[in-house]
Amino acid sequence: MPTPDATTPQAKGFRRAVSELDAKQAEAIMVRGQSPR
């Protein structure tokens, strides 16, 4: 998954959003008491 323009603000914002989503998902999984994988 090559990202040549990963330094652009748009890419940074996207990665930040994905990171937040992942964190929320992990938190929800831990709250439910299930392992992510």
mmCIF entry with sequence, helices, sheets and N, C-alpha, C, O atoms, coordinates in Angstrom:
data_MODEL
# 
_entry.id   MODEL 
# 
_entity.id                         1 
_entity.type                       polymer 
_entity.pdbx_number_of_molecules   1 
# 
_entity_poly.entity_id                      1 
_entity_poly.type                           'polypeptide(L)' 
_entity_poly.nstd_linkage                   no 
_entity_poly.nstd_monomer                   no 
_entity_poly.pdbx_seq_one_letter_code       MPTPDATTPQAKGFRRAVSELDAKQAEAIMVRGQSPR 
_entity_poly.pdbx_seq_one_letter_code_can   MPTPDATTPQAKGFRRAVSELDAKQAEAIMVRGQSPR 
_entity_poly.pdbx_strand_id                 A 
# 
loop_
_entity_poly_seq.entity_id 
_entity_poly_seq.num 
_entity_poly_seq.mon_id 
_entity_poly_seq.hetero 
1 1  MET n 
1 2  PRO n 
1 3  THR n 
1 4  PRO n 
1 5  ASP n 
1 6  ALA n 
1 7  THR n 
1 8  THR n 
1 9  PRO n 
1 10 GLN n 
1 11 ALA n 
1 12 LYS n 
1 13 GLY n 
1 14 PHE n 
1 15 ARG n 
1 16 ARG n 
1 17 ALA n 
1 18 VAL n 
1 19 SER n 
1 20 GLU n 
1 21 LEU n 
1 22 ASP n 
1 23 ALA n 
1 24 LYS n 
1 25 GLN n 
1 26 ALA n 
1 27 GLU n 
1 28 ALA n 
1 29 ILE n 
1 30 MET n 
1 31 VAL n 
1 32 ARG n 
1 33 GLY n 
1 34 GLN n 
1 35 SER n 
1 36 PRO n 
1 37 ARG n 
# 
_struct_asym.id          A 
_struct_asym.entity_id   1 
# 
_struct_conf.conf_type_id            HELX_P 
_struct_conf.id                      HELX_P1 
_struct_conf.pdbx_PDB_helix_id       AA1 
_struct_conf.beg_label_comp_id       PRO 
_struct_conf.beg_label_asym_id       A 
_struct_conf.beg_label_seq_id        9 
_struct_conf.pdbx_beg_PDB_ins_code   ? 
_struct_conf.end_label_comp_id       ARG 
_struct_conf.end_label_asym_id       A 
_struct_conf.end_label_seq_id        32 
_struct_conf.pdbx_end_PDB_ins_code   ? 
_struct_conf.beg_auth_comp_id        PRO 
_struct_conf.beg_auth_asym_id        A 
_struct_conf.beg_auth_seq_id         9 
_struct_conf.end_auth_comp_id        ARG 
_struct_conf.end_auth_asym_id        A 
_struct_conf.end_auth_seq_id         32 
_struct_conf.pdbx_PDB_helix_class    1 
_struct_conf.details                 ? 
_struct_conf.pdbx_PDB_helix_length   24 
# 
_struct_conf_type.id          HELX_P 
_struct_conf_type.criteria    ? 
_struct_conf_type.reference   ? 
# 
loop_
_atom_site.group_PDB 
_atom_site.id 
_atom_site.type_symbol 
_atom_site.label_atom_id 
_atom_site.label_alt_id 
_atom_site.label_comp_id 
_atom_site.label_asym_id 
_atom_site.label_entity_id 
_atom_site.label_seq_id 
_atom_site.pdbx_PDB_ins_code 
_atom_site.Cartn_x 
_atom_site.Cartn_y 
_atom_site.Cartn_z 
_atom_site.occupancy 
_atom_site.B_iso_or_equiv 
_atom_site.pdbx_formal_charge 
_atom_site.auth_seq_id 
_atom_site.auth_comp_id 
_atom_site.auth_asym_id 
_atom_site.auth_atom_id 
_atom_site.pdbx_PDB_model_num 
ATOM 1   N N  . MET A 1 1  ? 0.847   -1.203  0.000  1.00 0.00 ? 1  MET A N  1 
ATOM 2   C CA . MET A 1 1  ? 0.000   0.000   0.000  1.00 0.00 ? 1  MET A CA 1 
ATOM 3   C C  . MET A 1 1  ? 0.881   1.250   0.000  1.00 0.00 ? 1  MET A C  1 
ATOM 4   O O  . MET A 1 1  ? 1.005   1.924   1.023  1.00 0.00 ? 1  MET A O  1 
ATOM 5   N N  . PRO A 1 2  ? 1.477   1.552   -1.120 1.00 0.00 ? 2  PRO A N  1 
ATOM 6   C CA . PRO A 1 2  ? 2.397   2.690   -1.211 1.00 0.00 ? 2  PRO A CA 1 
ATOM 7   C C  . PRO A 1 2  ? 1.676   4.026   -1.116 1.00 0.00 ? 2  PRO A C  1 
ATOM 8   O O  . PRO A 1 2  ? 0.637   4.231   -1.743 1.00 0.00 ? 2  PRO A O  1 
ATOM 9   N N  . THR A 1 3  ? 2.244   4.937   -0.317 1.00 0.00 ? 3  THR A N  1 
ATOM 10  C CA . THR A 1 3  ? 1.637   6.273   -0.193 1.00 0.00 ? 3  THR A CA 1 
ATOM 11  C C  . THR A 1 3  ? 2.701   7.330   -0.454 1.00 0.00 ? 3  THR A C  1 
ATOM 12  O O  . THR A 1 3  ? 3.337   7.824   0.476  1.00 0.00 ? 3  THR A O  1 
ATOM 13  N N  . PRO A 1 4  ? 2.892   7.674   -1.726 1.00 0.00 ? 4  PRO A N  1 
ATOM 14  C CA . PRO A 1 4  ? 3.930   8.639   -2.105 1.00 0.00 ? 4  PRO A CA 1 
ATOM 15  C C  . PRO A 1 4  ? 3.680   10.020  -1.515 1.00 0.00 ? 4  PRO A C  1 
ATOM 16  O O  . PRO A 1 4  ? 4.626   10.746  -1.212 1.00 0.00 ? 4  PRO A O  1 
ATOM 17  N N  . ASP A 1 5  ? 2.404   10.388  -1.348 1.00 0.00 ? 5  ASP A N  1 
ATOM 18  C CA . ASP A 1 5  ? 2.108   11.727  -0.822 1.00 0.00 ? 5  ASP A CA 1 
ATOM 19  C C  . ASP A 1 5  ? 1.609   11.621  0.625  1.00 0.00 ? 5  ASP A C  1 
ATOM 20  O O  . ASP A 1 5  ? 0.599   12.221  0.995  1.00 0.00 ? 5  ASP A O  1 
ATOM 21  N N  . ALA A 1 6  ? 2.341   10.844  1.433  1.00 0.00 ? 6  ALA A N  1 
ATOM 22  C CA . ALA A 1 6  ? 1.937   10.648  2.828  1.00 0.00 ? 6  ALA A CA 1 
ATOM 23  C C  . ALA A 1 6  ? 2.294   11.865  3.671  1.00 0.00 ? 6  ALA A C  1 
ATOM 24  O O  . ALA A 1 6  ? 1.932   11.947  4.845  1.00 0.00 ? 6  ALA A O  1 
ATOM 25  N N  . THR A 1 7  ? 3.011   12.816  3.056  1.00 0.00 ? 7  THR A N  1 
ATOM 26  C CA . THR A 1 7  ? 3.418   14.000  3.815  1.00 0.00 ? 7  THR A CA 1 
ATOM 27  C C  . THR A 1 7  ? 2.427   15.141  3.638  1.00 0.00 ? 7  THR A C  1 
ATOM 28  O O  . THR A 1 7  ? 2.540   16.176  4.295  1.00 0.00 ? 7  THR A O  1 
ATOM 29  N N  . THR A 1 8  ? 1.451   14.950  2.743  1.00 0.00 ? 8  THR A N  1 
ATOM 30  C CA . THR A 1 8  ? 0.456   15.994  2.515  1.00 0.00 ? 8  THR A CA 1 
ATOM 31  C C  . THR A 1 8  ? -0.502  16.065  3.698  1.00 0.00 ? 8  THR A C  1 
ATOM 32  O O  . THR A 1 8  ? -0.762  15.052  4.347  1.00 0.00 ? 8  THR A O  1 
ATOM 33  N N  . PRO A 1 9  ? -1.024  17.245  3.981  1.00 0.00 ? 9  PRO A N  1 
ATOM 34  C CA . PRO A 1 9  ? -1.955  17.426  5.108  1.00 0.00 ? 9  PRO A CA 1 
ATOM 35  C C  . PRO A 1 9  ? -3.161  16.499  5.011  1.00 0.00 ? 9  PRO A C  1 
ATOM 36  O O  . PRO A 1 9  ? -3.657  15.999  6.020  1.00 0.00 ? 9  PRO A O  1 
ATOM 37  N N  . GLN A 1 10 ? -3.621  16.279  3.790  1.00 0.00 ? 10 GLN A N  1 
ATOM 38  C CA . GLN A 1 10 ? -4.789  15.411  3.598  1.00 0.00 ? 10 GLN A CA 1 
ATOM 39  C C  . GLN A 1 10 ? -4.459  13.992  4.071  1.00 0.00 ? 10 GLN A C  1 
ATOM 40  O O  . GLN A 1 10 ? -5.240  13.370  4.791  1.00 0.00 ? 10 GLN A O  1 
ATOM 41  N N  . ALA A 1 11 ? -3.299  13.496  3.657  1.00 0.00 ? 11 ALA A N  1 
ATOM 42  C CA . ALA A 1 11 ? -2.894  12.147  4.049  1.00 0.00 ? 11 ALA A CA 1 
ATOM 43  C C  . ALA A 1 11 ? -2.721  12.075  5.561  1.00 0.00 ? 11 ALA A C  1 
ATOM 44  O O  . ALA A 1 11 ? -3.119  11.096  6.193  1.00 0.00 ? 11 ALA A O  1 
ATOM 45  N N  . LYS A 1 12 ? -2.122  13.122  6.140  1.00 0.00 ? 12 LYS A N  1 
ATOM 46  C CA . LYS A 1 12 ? -1.915  13.135  7.594  1.00 0.00 ? 12 LYS A CA 1 
ATOM 47  C C  . LYS A 1 12 ? -3.256  13.099  8.307  1.00 0.00 ? 12 LYS A C  1 
ATOM 48  O O  . LYS A 1 12 ? -3.439  12.350  9.266  1.00 0.00 ? 12 LYS A O  1 
ATOM 49  N N  . GLY A 1 13 ? -4.194  13.914  7.833  1.00 0.00 ? 13 GLY A N  1 
ATOM 50  C CA . GLY A 1 13 ? -5.528  13.941  8.439  1.00 0.00 ? 13 GLY A CA 1 
ATOM 51  C C  . GLY A 1 13 ? -6.191  12.592  8.317  1.00 0.00 ? 13 GLY A C  1 
ATOM 52  O O  . GLY A 1 13 ? -6.835  12.117  9.252  1.00 0.00 ? 13 GLY A O  1 
ATOM 53  N N  . PHE A 1 14 ? -6.033  11.971  7.154  1.00 0.00 ? 14 PHE A N  1 
ATOM 54  C CA . PHE A 1 14 ? -6.629  10.655  6.929  1.00 0.00 ? 14 PHE A CA 1 
ATOM 55  C C  . PHE A 1 14 ? -6.042  9.627   7.893  1.00 0.00 ? 14 PHE A C  1 
ATOM 56  O O  . PHE A 1 14 ? -6.767  8.841   8.503  1.00 0.00 ? 14 PHE A O  1 
ATOM 57  N N  . ARG A 1 15 ? -4.720  9.648   8.016  1.00 0.00 ? 15 ARG A N  1 
ATOM 58  C CA . ARG A 1 15 ? -4.057  8.688   8.901  1.00 0.00 ? 15 ARG A CA 1 
ATOM 59  C C  . ARG A 1 15 ? -4.474  8.930   10.344 1.00 0.00 ? 15 ARG A C  1 
ATOM 60  O O  . ARG A 1 15 ? -4.647  7.987   11.116 1.00 0.00 ? 15 ARG A O  1 
ATOM 61  N N  . ARG A 1 16 ? -4.633  10.200  10.702 1.00 0.00 ? 16 ARG A N  1 
ATOM 62  C CA . ARG A 1 16 ? -5.046  10.519  12.067 1.00 0.00 ? 16 ARG A CA 1 
ATOM 63  C C  . ARG A 1 16 ? -6.455  9.991   12.315 1.00 0.00 ? 16 ARG A C  1 
ATOM 64  O O  . ARG A 1 16 ? -6.744  9.438   13.376 1.00 0.00 ? 16 ARG A O  1 
ATOM 65  N N  . ALA A 1 17 ? -7.326  10.168  11.327 1.00 0.00 ? 17 ALA A N  1 
ATOM 66  C CA . ALA A 1 17 ? -8.707  9.687   11.459 1.00 0.00 ? 17 ALA A CA 1 
ATOM 67  C C  . ALA A 1 17 ? -8.709  8.168   11.607 1.00 0.00 ? 17 ALA A C  1 
ATOM 68  O O  . ALA A 1 17 ? -9.435  7.618   12.435 1.00 0.00 ? 17 ALA A O  1 
ATOM 69  N N  . VAL A 1 18 ? -7.897  7.500   10.802 1.00 0.00 ? 18 VAL A N  1 
ATOM 70  C CA . VAL A 1 18 ? -7.820  6.040   10.879 1.00 0.00 ? 18 VAL A CA 1 
ATOM 71  C C  . VAL A 1 18 ? -7.308  5.615   12.246 1.00 0.00 ? 18 VAL A C  1 
ATOM 72  O O  . VAL A 1 18 ? -7.802  4.654   12.836 1.00 0.00 ? 18 VAL A O  1 
ATOM 73  N N  . SER A 1 19 ? -6.310  6.345   12.744 1.00 0.00 ? 19 SER A N  1 
ATOM 74  C CA . SER A 1 19 ? -5.747  6.020   14.053 1.00 0.00 ? 19 SER A CA 1 
ATOM 75  C C  . SER A 1 19 ? -6.818  6.159   15.134 1.00 0.00 ? 19 SER A C  1 
ATOM 76  O O  . SER A 1 19 ? -6.951  5.299   16.005 1.00 0.00 ? 19 SER A O  1 
ATOM 77  N N  . GLU A 1 20 ? -7.581  7.256   15.067 1.00 0.00 ? 20 GLU A N  1 
ATOM 78  C CA . GLU A 1 20 ? -8.643  7.476   16.049 1.00 0.00 ? 20 GLU A CA 1 
ATOM 79  C C  . GLU A 1 20 ? -9.675  6.360   15.955 1.00 0.00 ? 20 GLU A C  1 
ATOM 80  O O  . GLU A 1 20 ? -10.125 5.827   16.969 1.00 0.00 ? 20 GLU A O  1 
ATOM 81  N N  . LEU A 1 21 ? -10.044 6.015   14.724 1.00 0.00 ? 21 LEU A N  1 
ATOM 82  C CA . LEU A 1 21 ? -11.034 4.955   14.521 1.00 0.00 ? 21 LEU A CA 1 
ATOM 83  C C  . LEU A 1 21 ? -10.523 3.649   15.126 1.00 0.00 ? 21 LEU A C  1 
ATOM 84  O O  . LEU A 1 21 ? -11.255 2.939   15.815 1.00 0.00 ? 21 LEU A O  1 
ATOM 85  N N  . ASP A 1 22 ? -9.260  3.347   14.857 1.00 0.00 ? 22 ASP A N  1 
ATOM 86  C CA . ASP A 1 22 ? -8.670  2.116   15.367 1.00 0.00 ? 22 ASP A CA 1 
ATOM 87  C C  . ASP A 1 22 ? -8.681  2.115   16.893 1.00 0.00 ? 22 ASP A C  1 
ATOM 88  O O  . ASP A 1 22 ? -8.982  1.099   17.519 1.00 0.00 ? 22 ASP A O  1 
ATOM 89  N N  . ALA A 1 23 ? -8.351  3.259   17.483 1.00 0.00 ? 23 ALA A N  1 
ATOM 90  C CA . ALA A 1 23 ? -8.335  3.364   18.941 1.00 0.00 ? 23 ALA A CA 1 
ATOM 91  C C  . ALA A 1 23 ? -9.729  3.129   19.505 1.00 0.00 ? 23 ALA A C  1 
ATOM 92  O O  . ALA A 1 23 ? -9.906  2.390   20.474 1.00 0.00 ? 23 ALA A O  1 
ATOM 93  N N  . LYS A 1 24 ? -10.722 3.774   18.880 1.00 0.00 ? 24 LYS A N  1 
ATOM 94  C CA . LYS A 1 24 ? -12.103 3.598   19.352 1.00 0.00 ? 24 LYS A CA 1 
ATOM 95  C C  . LYS A 1 24 ? -12.524 2.141   19.227 1.00 0.00 ? 24 LYS A C  1 
ATOM 96  O O  . LYS A 1 24 ? -13.160 1.591   20.127 1.00 0.00 ? 24 LYS A O  1 
ATOM 97  N N  . GLN A 1 25 ? -12.167 1.519   18.111 1.00 0.00 ? 25 GLN A N  1 
ATOM 98  C CA . GLN A 1 25 ? -12.534 0.121   17.886 1.00 0.00 ? 25 GLN A CA 1 
ATOM 99  C C  . GLN A 1 25 ? -11.876 -0.771  18.942 1.00 0.00 ? 25 GLN A C  1 
ATOM 100 O O  . GLN A 1 25 ? -12.522 -1.650  19.512 1.00 0.00 ? 25 GLN A O  1 
ATOM 101 N N  . ALA A 1 26 ? -10.599 -0.538  19.193 1.00 0.00 ? 26 ALA A N  1 
ATOM 102 C CA . ALA A 1 26 ? -9.879  -1.336  20.185 1.00 0.00 ? 26 ALA A CA 1 
ATOM 103 C C  . ALA A 1 26 ? -10.512 -1.151  21.560 1.00 0.00 ? 26 ALA A C  1 
ATOM 104 O O  . ALA A 1 26 ? -10.678 -2.109  22.315 1.00 0.00 ? 26 ALA A O  1 
ATOM 105 N N  . GLU A 1 27 ? -10.863 0.092   21.874 1.00 0.00 ? 27 GLU A N  1 
ATOM 106 C CA . GLU A 1 27 ? -11.484 0.369   23.173 1.00 0.00 ? 27 GLU A CA 1 
ATOM 107 C C  . GLU A 1 27 ? -12.810 -0.379  23.281 1.00 0.00 ? 27 GLU A C  1 
ATOM 108 O O  . GLU A 1 27 ? -13.101 -0.999  24.304 1.00 0.00 ? 27 GLU A O  1 
ATOM 109 N N  . ALA A 1 28 ? -13.606 -0.315  22.225 1.00 0.00 ? 28 ALA A N  1 
ATOM 110 C CA . ALA A 1 28 ? -14.904 -0.993  22.225 1.00 0.00 ? 28 ALA A CA 1 
ATOM 111 C C  . ALA A 1 28 ? -14.702 -2.496  22.399 1.00 0.00 ? 28 ALA A C  1 
ATOM 112 O O  . ALA A 1 28 ? -15.443 -3.147  23.135 1.00 0.00 ? 28 ALA A O  1 
ATOM 113 N N  . ILE A 1 29 ? -13.703 -3.039  21.724 1.00 0.00 ? 29 ILE A N  1 
ATOM 114 C CA . ILE A 1 29 ? -13.435 -4.476  21.820 1.00 0.00 ? 29 ILE A CA 1 
ATOM 115 C C  . ILE A 1 29 ? -13.037 -4.836  23.249 1.00 0.00 ? 29 ILE A C  1 
ATOM 116 O O  . ILE A 1 29 ? -13.503 -5.836  23.794 1.00 0.00 ? 29 ILE A O  1 
ATOM 117 N N  . MET A 1 30 ? -12.175 -4.018  23.853 1.00 0.00 ? 30 MET A N  1 
ATOM 118 C CA . MET A 1 30 ? -11.729 -4.301  25.213 1.00 0.00 ? 30 MET A CA 1 
ATOM 119 C C  . MET A 1 30 ? -12.901 -4.181  26.179 1.00 0.00 ? 30 MET A C  1 
ATOM 120 O O  . MET A 1 30 ? -13.013 -4.964  27.123 1.00 0.00 ? 30 MET A O  1 
ATOM 121 N N  . VAL A 1 31 ? -13.767 -3.212  25.947 1.00 0.00 ? 31 VAL A N  1 
ATOM 122 C CA . VAL A 1 31 ? -14.934 -3.033  26.812 1.00 0.00 ? 31 VAL A CA 1 
ATOM 123 C C  . VAL A 1 31 ? -15.839 -4.253  26.714 1.00 0.00 ? 31 VAL A C  1 
ATOM 124 O O  . VAL A 1 31 ? -16.424 -4.688  27.706 1.00 0.00 ? 31 VAL A O  1 
ATOM 125 N N  . ARG A 1 32 ? -15.946 -4.795  25.517 1.00 0.00 ? 32 ARG A N  1 
ATOM 126 C CA . ARG A 1 32 ? -16.801 -5.967  25.309 1.00 0.00 ? 32 ARG A CA 1 
ATOM 127 C C  . ARG A 1 32 ? -16.137 -7.226  25.856 1.00 0.00 ? 32 ARG A C  1 
ATOM 128 O O  . ARG A 1 32 ? -16.795 -8.248  26.052 1.00 0.00 ? 32 ARG A O  1 
ATOM 129 N N  . GLY A 1 33 ? -14.835 -7.146  26.099 1.00 0.00 ? 33 GLY A N  1 
ATOM 130 C CA . GLY A 1 33 ? -14.134 -8.286  26.680 1.00 0.00 ? 33 GLY A CA 1 
ATOM 131 C C  . GLY A 1 33 ? -13.776 -9.333  25.651 1.00 0.00 ? 33 GLY A C  1 
ATOM 132 O O  . GLY A 1 33 ? -13.674 -10.516 25.974 1.00 0.00 ? 33 GLY A O  1 
ATOM 133 N N  . GLN A 1 34 ? -13.585 -8.910  24.418 1.00 0.00 ? 34 GLN A N  1 
ATOM 134 C CA . GLN A 1 34 ? -13.207 -9.852  23.368 1.00 0.00 ? 34 GLN A CA 1 
ATOM 135 C C  . GLN A 1 34 ? -11.836 -9.479  22.824 1.00 0.00 ? 34 GLN A C  1 
ATOM 136 O O  . GLN A 1 34 ? -11.462 -8.306  22.813 1.00 0.00 ? 34 GLN A O  1 
ATOM 137 N N  . SER A 1 35 ? -11.085 -10.488 22.370 1.00 0.00 ? 35 SER A N  1 
ATOM 138 C CA . SER A 1 35 ? -9.775  -10.221 21.799 1.00 0.00 ? 35 SER A CA 1 
ATOM 139 C C  . SER A 1 35 ? -9.926  -9.739  20.360 1.00 0.00 ? 35 SER A C  1 
ATOM 140 O O  . SER A 1 35 ? -10.787 -10.234 19.632 1.00 0.00 ? 35 SER A O  1 
ATOM 141 N N  . PRO A 1 36 ? -9.104  -8.781  19.941 1.00 0.00 ? 36 PRO A N  1 
ATOM 142 C CA . PRO A 1 36 ? -9.212  -8.194  18.596 1.00 0.00 ? 36 PRO A CA 1 
ATOM 143 C C  . PRO A 1 36 ? -9.071  -9.225  17.491 1.00 0.00 ? 36 PRO A C  1 
ATOM 144 O O  . PRO A 1 36 ? -9.690  -9.097  16.434 1.00 0.00 ? 36 PRO A O  1 
ATOM 145 N N  . ARG A 1 37 ? -8.250  -10.260 17.731 1.00 0.00 ? 37 ARG A N  1 
ATOM 146 C CA . ARG A 1 37 ? -8.082  -11.258 16.671 1.00 0.00 ? 37 ARG A CA 1 
ATOM 147 C C  . ARG A 1 37 ? -8.454  -12.624 17.225 1.00 0.00 ? 37 ARG A C  1 
ATOM 148 O O  . ARG A 1 37 ? -8.388  -13.621 16.505 1.00 0.00 ? 37 ARG A O  1 
# 
